[in-house]
Amino acid sequence: MNWGHRFKELITRNWREKLISLLLAFLFWFMIKAQDVRHTPPYFSPPPVPVAPAARL
């Protein structure tokens, strides 16, 4: 058995499963990349803004 035949058999055997796994890997990469770009708010809230008292007349 020569290398060309073995390489072709390696590529063509279970090609549907290989194509599905490649598609899933791309989708997972895309979802992780989209989450990385998104700016999520921090888990803590910012400190409250002090309110000035109302002026008396």
C-alpha positions in Angstrom: 0.0 0.0 0.0 1.6 3.3 -1.0 1.4 6.6 0.8 -0.9 8.3 -1.8 -3.5 5.7 -1.4 -3.2 5.7 2.4 -3.5 9.5 2.5 -6.6 9.4 0.2 -8.2 6.8 2.4 -7.4 8.9 5.5 -9.2 11.9 4.0 -12.2 10.0 2.5 -13.0 7.6 5.3 -15.7 9.0 7.6 -15.9 12.2 5.7 -19.3 13.1 6.9 -18.2 12.9 10.6 -15.1 14.9 9.8 -17.1 17.6 8.0 -19.6 17.8 10.9 -16.8 18.1 13.5 -15.1 20.8 11.4 -18.4 22.7 11.3 -18.9 22.4 15.0 -15.4 23.5 15.7 -15.9 26.6 13.6 -19.3 27.4 15.3 -17.7 27.1 18.7 -14.8 29.3 17.7 -17.2 31.8 16.3 -19.3 31.9 19.5 -16.3 32.3 21.7 -14.9 35.1 19.4 -18.3 36.9 19.5 -18.3 36.8 23.3 -14.8 38.1 23.5 -15.7 41.1 21.4 -18.8 41.9 23.3 -18.4 44.3 26.2 -20.2 42.8 29.2 -20.9 44.9 32.2 -18.9 44.1 35.3 -20.4 42.1 38.2 -20.3 45.0 40.6 -22.3 48.2 40.4 -20.6 51.6 40.2 -20.5 53.7 43.3 -23.6 55.9 43.8 -23.4 59.5 42.5 -23.8 62.0 45.4 -26.8 64.2 45.1 -26.5 67.8 46.0 -29.1 69.1 48.5 -31.9 71.3 47.2 -31.3 75.0 47.4 -33.5 77.0 49.8 -35.2 80.2 48.8 
